[in-house]
Amino acid sequence: MSDHNLKQDQLTRELMEKNGDLSEPEARKWIELLWEDFEATRAKAGREYKGTEVTEQIIRQWVTHYGPHLDDFVATNPKFKKYFEE
């Protein structure tokens, strides 16, 4: 398993601890979406790639601050809502 996947696995577990309403697949989907969105946004802005360590640090901050409410965020954000509709 790659370092990238190990970091996402750890972040998934951390998110599940912060938000008991999320299943493991939902938490993993959130981590993957946030990870890709952060890296894509930095790239579009012309920012230098700083590696997975920086991405992991930012996603961990988001999990810490917003993790308990991420499922509420879906209702108001169409960018992510489409990924969680059944």
MOPAC internal coordinates of N, CA, C and O (Angstrom, degrees):
PM7 1SCF
backbone

  N    0.0000 0     0.00 0     0.00 0    0    0    0
  C    1.4574 1     0.00 0     0.00 0    1    0    0
  C    1.5293 1   108.18 1     0.00 0    2    1    0
  O    1.2310 1   120.50 1   -43.07 1    3    2    1
  N    1.3194 1   116.65 1   136.93 1    3    2    1
  C    1.4610 1   120.83 1  -177.12 1    5    3    2
  C    1.5288 1   111.18 1   -74.41 1    6    5    3
  O    1.2310 1   121.52 1   -19.30 1    7    6    5
  N    1.3203 1   114.69 1   160.70 1    7    6    5
  C    1.4617 1   121.50 1   177.17 1    9    7    6
  C    1.5302 1   110.36 1   -58.77 1   10    9    7
  O    1.2310 1   121.13 1   140.64 1   11   10    9
  N    1.3232 1   115.43 1   -39.36 1   11   10    9
  C    1.4680 1   122.47 1   178.21 1   13   11   10
  C    1.5330 1   110.04 1   -57.42 1   14   13   11
  O    1.2310 1   120.42 1   132.27 1   15   14   13
  N    1.3355 1   116.80 1   -47.73 1   15   14   13
  C    1.4693 1   121.13 1  -179.32 1   17   15   14
  C    1.5216 1   111.71 1   -67.62 1   18   17   15
  O    1.2310 1   120.39 1   142.18 1   19   18   17
  N    1.3315 1   116.86 1   -37.82 1   19   18   17
  C    1.4640 1   120.01 1   178.21 1   21   19   18
  C    1.5258 1   110.85 1   -62.81 1   22   21   19
  O    1.2310 1   120.61 1   138.75 1   23   22   21
  N    1.3179 1   116.43 1   -41.25 1   23   22   21
  C    1.4641 1   120.47 1   178.54 1   25   23   22
  C    1.5267 1   110.73 1   -64.99 1   26   25   23
  O    1.2310 1   120.35 1   138.46 1   27   26   25
  N    1.3218 1   116.93 1   -41.54 1   27   26   25
  C    1.4647 1   119.63 1   178.53 1   29   27   26
  C    1.5269 1   111.07 1   -67.39 1   30   29   27
  O    1.2310 1   119.92 1   144.50 1   31   30   29
  N    1.3267 1   117.76 1   -35.50 1   31   30   29
  C    1.4670 1   120.59 1   176.18 1   33   31   30
  C    1.5254 1   110.65 1   -61.69 1   34   33   31
  O    1.2310 1   120.51 1   134.52 1   35   34   33
  N    1.3290 1   116.62 1   -45.48 1   35   34   33
  C    1.4644 1   121.11 1   179.41 1   37   35   34
  C    1.5268 1   110.72 1   -63.18 1   38   37   35
  O    1.2310 1   120.29 1   136.05 1   39   38   37
  N    1.3101 1   117.06 1   -43.95 1   39   38   37
  C    1.4635 1   120.60 1   178.77 1   41   39   38
  C    1.5279 1   111.37 1   -64.48 1   42   41   39
  O    1.2310 1   120.47 1   144.34 1   43   42   41
  N    1.3246 1   116.70 1   -35.66 1   43   42   41
  C    1.4687 1   120.66 1   176.55 1   45   43   42
  C    1.5213 1   110.13 1   -61.50 1   46   45   43
  O    1.2310 1   120.20 1   134.27 1   47   46   45
  N    1.3224 1   117.22 1   -45.73 1   47   46   45
  C    1.4722 1   120.79 1   178.52 1   49   47   46
  C    1.5349 1   110.81 1   -62.40 1   50   49   47
  O    1.2310 1   120.65 1   138.28 1   51   50   49
  N    1.3230 1   116.36 1   -41.72 1   51   50   49
  C    1.4650 1   120.00 1   179.26 1   53   51   50
  C    1.5259 1   111.19 1   -63.36 1   54   53   51
  O    1.2310 1   120.37 1   139.26 1   55   54   53
  N    1.3182 1   116.91 1   -40.74 1   55   54   53
  C    1.4631 1   120.27 1   178.67 1   57   55   54
  C    1.5227 1   110.58 1   -65.21 1   58   57   55
  O    1.2310 1   120.00 1   139.29 1   59   58   57
  N    1.3129 1   117.60 1   -40.71 1   59   58   57
  C    1.4695 1   120.48 1   178.96 1   61   59   58
  C    1.5301 1   111.09 1   -63.90 1   62   61   59
  O    1.2310 1   120.14 1   146.34 1   63   62   61
  N    1.3346 1   117.34 1   -33.66 1   63   62   61
  C    1.4648 1   120.73 1   176.28 1   65   63   62
  C    1.5285 1   110.99 1   -68.28 1   66   65   63
  O    1.2310 1   120.32 1   144.11 1   67   66   65
  N    1.3236 1   116.99 1   -35.89 1   67   66   65
  C    1.4680 1   121.53 1  -179.56 1   69   67   66
  C    1.5221 1   112.48 1   -76.95 1   70   69   67
  O    1.2310 1   120.65 1   148.86 1   71   70   69
  N    1.3321 1   116.36 1   -31.14 1   71   70   69
  C    1.4587 1   120.67 1  -174.76 1   73   71   70
  C    1.5253 1   109.33 1  -133.80 1   74   73   71
  O    1.2310 1   121.12 1   -84.34 1   75   74   73
  N    1.3094 1   115.47 1    95.66 1   75   74   73
  C    1.4551 1   121.54 1  -178.17 1   77   75   74
  C    1.5182 1   114.32 1   -69.87 1   78   77   75
  O    1.2310 1   120.17 1   171.44 1   79   78   77
  N    1.3352 1   117.28 1    -8.56 1   79   78   77
  C    1.4590 1   120.67 1   179.16 1   81   79   78
  C    1.5253 1   112.66 1   -80.97 1   82   81   79
  O    1.2310 1   120.28 1   165.66 1   83   82   81
  N    1.3331 1   117.08 1   -14.34 1   83   82   81
  C    1.4653 1   120.85 1  -177.66 1   85   83   82
  C    1.5203 1   111.17 1   -91.81 1   86   85   83
  O    1.2310 1   120.96 1   -44.71 1   87   86   85
  N    1.3203 1   115.76 1   135.29 1   87   86   85
  C    1.4623 1   120.41 1   172.17 1   89   87   86
  C    1.5271 1   107.91 1   -76.33 1   90   89   87
  O    1.2310 1   120.44 1   -11.46 1   91   90   89
  N    1.3195 1   116.77 1   168.54 1   91   90   89
  C    1.4641 1   119.35 1   178.27 1   93   91   90
  C    1.5336 1   111.81 1   -60.89 1   94   93   91
  O    1.2310 1   119.33 1   134.44 1   95   94   93
  N    1.3540 1   118.88 1   -45.56 1   95   94   93
  C    1.4727 1   117.80 1   177.86 1   97   95   94
  C    1.5378 1   113.00 1   -61.72 1   98   97   95
  O    1.2310 1   120.15 1   142.65 1   99   98   97
  N    1.3274 1   117.32 1   -37.35 1   99   98   97
  C    1.4677 1   119.98 1   178.25 1  101   99   98
  C    1.5257 1   111.15 1   -66.17 1  102  101   99
  O    1.2310 1   120.74 1   135.85 1  103  102  101
  N    1.3250 1   116.20 1   -44.15 1  103  102  101
  C    1.4648 1   120.30 1   179.27 1  105  103  102
  C    1.5226 1   110.47 1   -62.74 1  106  105  103
  O    1.2310 1   120.49 1   137.05 1  107  106  105
  N    1.3281 1   116.66 1   -42.95 1  107  106  105
  C    1.4649 1   120.12 1   178.87 1  109  107  106
  C    1.5315 1   110.54 1   -63.02 1  110  109  107
  O    1.2310 1   120.71 1   138.93 1  111  110  109
  N    1.3323 1   116.25 1   -41.07 1  111  110  109
  C    1.4639 1   120.07 1   178.93 1  113  111  110
  C    1.5328 1   109.84 1   -61.19 1  114  113  111
  O    1.2310 1   120.40 1   136.99 1  115  114  113
  N    1.3349 1   116.85 1   -43.01 1  115  114  113
  C    1.4597 1   120.28 1   177.97 1  117  115  114
  C    1.5251 1   111.35 1   -59.33 1  118  117  115
  O    1.2310 1   120.60 1   132.93 1  119  118  117
  N    1.3167 1   116.45 1   -47.07 1  119  118  117
  C    1.4665 1   120.33 1  -178.51 1  121  119  118
  C    1.5237 1   110.16 1   -61.65 1  122  121  119
  O    1.2310 1   120.36 1   134.72 1  123  122  121
  N    1.3114 1   116.91 1   -45.28 1  123  122  121
  C    1.4695 1   120.17 1   179.86 1  125  123  122
  C    1.5282 1   111.43 1   -63.14 1  126  125  123
  O    1.2310 1   120.17 1   137.32 1  127  126  125
  N    1.3333 1   117.27 1   -42.68 1  127  126  125
  C    1.4656 1   120.72 1   179.98 1  129  127  126
  C    1.5265 1   111.71 1   -65.83 1  130  129  127
  O    1.2310 1   120.74 1   134.56 1  131  130  129
  N    1.3214 1   116.20 1   -45.44 1  131  130  129
  C    1.4606 1   119.63 1   179.52 1  133  131  130
  C    1.5239 1   111.23 1   -63.93 1  134  133  131
  O    1.2310 1   120.95 1   139.02 1  135  134  133
  N    1.3336 1   115.79 1   -40.98 1  135  134  133
  C    1.4656 1   121.68 1   179.49 1  137  135  134
  C    1.5324 1   110.16 1   -60.34 1  138  137  135
  O    1.2310 1   121.03 1   127.55 1  139  138  137
  N    1.3229 1   115.64 1   -52.45 1  139  138  137
  C    1.4671 1   120.26 1  -178.37 1  141  139  138
  C    1.5268 1   111.53 1   -65.35 1  142  141  139
  O    1.2310 1   120.21 1   140.33 1  143  142  141
  N    1.3225 1   117.20 1   -39.67 1  143  142  141
  C    1.4551 1   120.67 1  -179.95 1  145  143  142
  C    1.5259 1   110.86 1   -64.65 1  146  145  143
  O    1.2310 1   120.25 1   136.99 1  147  146  145
  N    1.3220 1   117.13 1   -43.01 1  147  146  145
  C    1.4626 1   120.57 1   179.12 1  149  147  146
  C    1.5237 1   111.08 1   -61.93 1  150  149  147
  O    1.2310 1   120.61 1   131.56 1  151  150  149
  N    1.3244 1   116.44 1   -48.44 1  151  150  149
  C    1.4650 1   119.51 1  -178.08 1  153  151  150
  C    1.5337 1   111.44 1   -66.32 1  154  153  151
  O    1.2310 1   120.13 1   141.01 1  155  154  153
  N    1.3229 1   117.35 1   -38.99 1  155  154  153
  C    1.4694 1   120.53 1   179.34 1  157  155  154
  C    1.5265 1   111.15 1   -67.13 1  158  157  155
  O    1.2310 1   120.33 1   139.36 1  159  158  157
  N    1.3150 1   116.97 1   -40.64 1  159  158  157
  C    1.4580 1   121.04 1   179.73 1  161  159  158
  C    1.5227 1   111.01 1   -64.17 1  162  161  159
  O    1.2310 1   120.44 1   137.44 1  163  162  161
  N    1.3238 1   116.77 1   -42.56 1  163  162  161
  C    1.4768 1   120.26 1   177.39 1  165  163  162
  C    1.5218 1   110.51 1   -62.91 1  166  165  163
  O    1.2310 1   120.58 1   138.16 1  167  166  165
  N    1.3240 1   116.50 1   -41.84 1  167  166  165
  C    1.4682 1   120.17 1  -178.92 1  169  167  166
  C    1.5293 1   110.70 1   -65.31 1  170  169  167
  O    1.2310 1   120.40 1   136.16 1  171  170  169
  N    1.3379 1   116.83 1   -43.84 1  171  170  169
  C    1.4655 1   120.66 1   179.53 1  173  171  170
  C    1.5252 1   111.60 1   -62.62 1  174  173  171
  O    1.2310 1   121.03 1   149.43 1  175  174  173
  N    1.3209 1   115.64 1   -30.57 1  175  174  173
  C    1.4658 1   120.36 1   179.92 1  177  175  174
  C    1.5287 1   111.68 1   -81.55 1  178  177  175
  O    1.2310 1   120.68 1   177.86 1  179  178  177
  N    1.3289 1   116.31 1    -2.14 1  179  178  177
  C    1.4570 1   120.37 1   179.14 1  181  179  178
  C    1.5138 1   114.09 1    78.21 1  182  181  179
  O    1.2310 1   120.52 1  -162.68 1  183  182  181
  N    1.3252 1   116.62 1    17.32 1  183  182  181
  C    1.4633 1   120.92 1  -179.48 1  185  183  182
  C    1.5190 1   109.65 1   -78.03 1  186  185  183
  O    1.2310 1   120.88 1   -33.20 1  187  186  185
  N    1.3056 1   115.92 1   146.80 1  187  186  185
  C    1.4593 1   122.19 1   178.06 1  189  187  186
  C    1.5296 1   109.69 1   -68.15 1  190  189  187
  O    1.2310 1   120.77 1   -41.20 1  191  190  189
  N    1.3370 1   116.14 1   138.80 1  191  190  189
  C    1.4629 1   120.36 1   178.33 1  193  191  190
  C    1.5229 1   109.05 1   -70.76 1  194  193  191
  O    1.2310 1   120.71 1   -54.31 1  195  194  193
  N    1.3151 1   116.25 1   125.69 1  195  194  193
  C    1.4615 1   121.41 1  -176.59 1  197  195  194
  C    1.5234 1   113.21 1  -103.01 1  198  197  195
  O    1.2310 1   120.09 1   179.74 1  199  198  197
  N    1.3188 1   117.44 1    -0.26 1  199  198  197
  C    1.4587 1   120.47 1   177.61 1  201  199  198
  C    1.5152 1   113.63 1    96.79 1  202  201  199
  O    1.2310 1   121.90 1    -8.08 1  203  202  201
  N    1.3258 1   113.96 1   171.92 1  203  202  201
  C    1.4638 1   120.09 1  -176.30 1  205  203  202
  C    1.5207 1   112.54 1   -67.52 1  206  205  203
  O    1.2310 1   120.13 1   155.71 1  207  206  205
  N    1.3334 1   117.35 1   -24.29 1  207  206  205
  C    1.4643 1   119.69 1  -179.37 1  209  207  206
  C    1.5281 1   111.14 1   -63.12 1  210  209  207
  O    1.2310 1   120.61 1   137.43 1  211  210  209
  N    1.3264 1   116.44 1   -42.57 1  211  210  209
  C    1.4644 1   120.42 1   179.54 1  213  211  210
  C    1.5239 1   110.00 1   -68.24 1  214  213  211
  O    1.2310 1   120.53 1   135.93 1  215  214  213
  N    1.3227 1   116.58 1   -44.07 1  215  214  213
  C    1.4666 1   119.77 1   178.27 1  217  215  214
  C    1.5225 1   110.03 1   -60.00 1  218  217  215
  O    1.2310 1   120.21 1   134.12 1  219  218  217
  N    1.3212 1   117.20 1   -45.88 1  219  218  217
  C    1.4645 1   120.95 1   179.04 1  221  219  218
  C    1.5307 1   110.72 1   -58.76 1  222  221  219
  O    1.2310 1   120.13 1   136.34 1  223  222  221
  N    1.3140 1   117.36 1   -43.66 1  223  222  221
  C    1.4565 1   121.70 1  -178.94 1  225  223  222
  C    1.5342 1   111.17 1   -61.49 1  226  225  223
  O    1.2310 1   120.47 1   134.91 1  227  226  225
  N    1.3197 1   116.71 1   -45.09 1  227  226  225
  C    1.4694 1   120.77 1  -179.72 1  229  227  226
  C    1.5262 1   110.74 1   -65.86 1  230  229  227
  O    1.2310 1   120.21 1   134.23 1  231  230  229
  N    1.3298 1   117.21 1   -45.77 1  231  230  229
  C    1.4709 1   120.16 1  -179.76 1  233  231  230
  C    1.5217 1   110.02 1   -63.24 1  234  233  231
  O    1.2310 1   119.89 1   141.74 1  235  234  233
  N    1.3224 1   117.82 1   -38.26 1  235  234  233
  C    1.4684 1   120.93 1   177.88 1  237  235  234
  C    1.5337 1   110.14 1   -62.57 1  238  237  235
  O    1.2310 1   119.98 1   139.37 1  239  238  237
  N    1.3191 1   117.65 1   -40.63 1  239  238  237
  C    1.4713 1   120.33 1   176.73 1  241  239  238
  C    1.5204 1   110.60 1   -61.91 1  242  241  239
  O    1.2310 1   120.73 1   136.44 1  243  242  241
  N    1.3275 1   116.21 1   -43.56 1  243  242  241
  C    1.4639 1   119.56 1   178.64 1  245  243  242
  C    1.5202 1   111.33 1   -63.16 1  246  245  243
  O    1.2310 1   120.04 1   138.15 1  247  246  245
  N    1.3278 1   117.52 1   -41.85 1  247  246  245
  C    1.4650 1   121.48 1   178.53 1  249  247  246
  C    1.5279 1   109.37 1   -61.12 1  250  249  247
  O    1.2310 1   120.53 1   135.64 1  251  250  249
  N    1.3230 1   116.59 1   -44.36 1  251  250  249
  C    1.4609 1   121.04 1  -179.20 1  253  251  250
  C    1.5254 1   111.37 1   -62.27 1  254  253  251
  O    1.2310 1   120.74 1   134.42 1  255  254  253
  N    1.3198 1   116.19 1   -45.58 1  255  254  253
  C    1.4649 1   119.85 1  -174.60 1  257  255  254
  C    1.5244 1   114.43 1   -84.82 1  258  257  255
  O    1.2310 1   120.23 1   142.06 1  259  258  257
  N    1.3185 1   117.17 1   -37.94 1  259  258  257
  C    1.4623 1   121.10 1  -172.49 1  261  259  258
  C    1.5245 1   114.29 1  -113.41 1  262  261  259
  O    1.2310 1   120.14 1   171.00 1  263  262  261
  N    1.3127 1   117.33 1    -9.00 1  263  262  261
  C    1.4646 1   121.85 1  -175.67 1  265  263  262
  C    1.5147 1   115.46 1   -51.75 1  266  265  263
  O    1.2310 1   119.97 1   135.36 1  267  266  265
  N    1.3453 1   117.65 1   -44.64 1  267  266  265
  C    1.4600 1   118.09 1  -178.89 1  269  267  266
  C    1.5290 1   113.99 1   -63.50 1  270  269  267
  O    1.2310 1   120.26 1   163.34 1  271  270  269
  N    1.3287 1   117.12 1   -16.66 1  271  270  269
  C    1.4688 1   120.66 1  -174.09 1  273  271  270
  C    1.5249 1   113.82 1  -119.99 1  274  273  271
  O    1.2310 1   119.58 1  -169.69 1  275  274  273
  N    1.3199 1   118.40 1    10.31 1  275  274  273
  C    1.4662 1   119.90 1  -176.22 1  277  275  274
  C    1.5192 1   112.86 1   -61.40 1  278  277  275
  O    1.2310 1   120.23 1   143.33 1  279  278  277
  N    1.3279 1   117.16 1   -36.67 1  279  278  277
  C    1.4592 1   118.80 1  -179.66 1  281  279  278
  C    1.5312 1   110.84 1   -66.82 1  282  281  279
  O    1.2310 1   119.51 1   151.07 1  283  282  281
  N    1.3333 1   118.54 1   -28.93 1  283  282  281
  C    1.4649 1   121.62 1   174.97 1  285  283  282
  C    1.5274 1   110.84 1   -71.32 1  286  285  283
  O    1.2310 1   120.67 1   147.53 1  287  286  285
  N    1.3145 1   116.32 1   -32.47 1  287  286  285
  C    1.4615 1   123.12 1  -178.22 1  289  287  286
  C    1.5211 1   111.64 1   -62.71 1  290  289  287
  O    1.2310 1   120.32 1   147.78 1  291  290  289
  N    1.3172 1   117.00 1   -32.22 1  291  290  289
  C    1.4694 1   121.50 1  -178.99 1  293  291  290
  C    1.5182 1   111.06 1   -58.51 1  294  293  291
  O    1.2310 1   120.51 1   140.78 1  295  294  293
  N    1.3031 1   116.64 1   -39.22 1  295  294  293
  C    1.4636 1   120.75 1  -176.04 1  297  295  294
  C    1.5263 1   112.69 1   -63.58 1  298  297  295
  O    1.2310 1   120.33 1   154.31 1  299  298  297
  N    1.3233 1   116.98 1   -25.69 1  299  298  297
  C    1.4602 1   119.88 1  -175.19 1  301  299  298
  C    1.5269 1   113.75 1  -110.69 1  302  301  299
  O    1.2310 1   119.68 1  -179.93 1  303  302  301
  N    1.3076 1   118.22 1     0.07 1  303  302  301
  C    1.4607 1   120.13 1  -176.69 1  305  303  302
  C    1.5202 1   111.15 1  -125.94 1  306  305  303
  O    1.2310 1   120.13 1   -78.24 1  307  306  305
  N    1.3248 1   117.36 1   101.76 1  307  306  305
  C    1.4634 1   120.32 1  -177.23 1  309  307  306
  C    1.5288 1   113.51 1   -63.35 1  310  309  307
  O    1.2310 1   120.19 1   156.03 1  311  310  309
  N    1.3222 1   117.25 1   -23.97 1  311  310  309
  C    1.4670 1   120.65 1  -179.87 1  313  311  310
  C    1.5293 1   111.06 1   -59.62 1  314  313  311
  O    1.2310 1   120.37 1   142.66 1  315  314  313
  N    1.3267 1   116.90 1   -37.34 1  315  314  313
  C    1.4553 1   121.21 1  -178.22 1  317  315  314
  C    1.5247 1   112.92 1  -103.64 1  318  317  315
  O    1.2310 1   120.37 1   157.68 1  319  318  317
  N    1.3254 1   116.89 1   -22.32 1  319  318  317
  C    1.4644 1   121.42 1  -175.31 1  321  319  318
  C    1.5255 1   112.60 1   -55.04 1  322  321  319
  O    1.2310 1   120.24 1   139.35 1  323  322  321
  N    1.3243 1   117.14 1   -40.65 1  323  322  321
  C    1.4667 1   120.79 1  -176.78 1  325  323  322
  C    1.5284 1   112.76 1   -60.91 1  326  325  323
  O    1.2310 1   120.05 1   155.17 1  327  326  325
  N    1.3221 1   117.51 1   -24.83 1  327  326  325
  C    1.4626 1   120.59 1  -178.95 1  329  327  326
  C    1.5247 1   113.07 1   -79.79 1  330  329  327
  O    1.2310 1   120.47 1   166.22 1  331  330  329
  N    1.3306 1   116.70 1   -13.78 1  331  330  329
  C    1.4544 1   119.86 1  -175.28 1  333  331  330
  C    1.5225 1   113.54 1  -116.60 1  334  333  331
  O    1.2310 1   120.35 1  -176.71 1  335  334  333
  N    1.3213 1   116.93 1     3.29 1  335  334  333
  C    1.4585 1   120.05 1   176.02 1  337  335  334
  C    1.5205 1   108.85 1   -77.13 1  338  337  335
  O    1.2310 1   121.38 1   -40.46 1  339  338  337
  N    1.3047 1   114.97 1   139.54 1  339  338  337
  C    1.4724 1   119.09 1  -179.39 1  341  339  338
  C    1.4927 1   111.68 1   -96.42 1  342  341  339
  O    1.2310 1   120.10 1   180.00 1  343  342  341

